[in-house]
Amino acid sequence: MAPPPQSSDAAPRTPAPPVPDRRPRPMVERLGMAGIALVLAALFAVVAVAAFAGGEPFLGVMGVIGCLMVVWVGGLTLFRG
């Protein structure tokens, strides 16, 4: 008995995904990104103050949370690279 014929519609091989670059970012880039984070955090803080002054406590709390999250991520970017 002969072996079954090989089909030519075998799935093509997909290339492996590229390996991400794990080198730390340059200090200039980290300082720039942390500066942008500070500007965005200040904007969230302004929203929070305006919301609390306008009698919208939920929006104020959300503004404070946004401010803290942006400061946190900016700090991680600056200190961890």
Secondary structure, 3 states (H helix, E strand, C coil): CCCCCCCCCCCCCCCCCCCCCCCCCCHHHHHHHHHHHHHHHHHHHHHHHHHHHCCCHHHHHHHHHHHHHHHHHHHHHHHHC
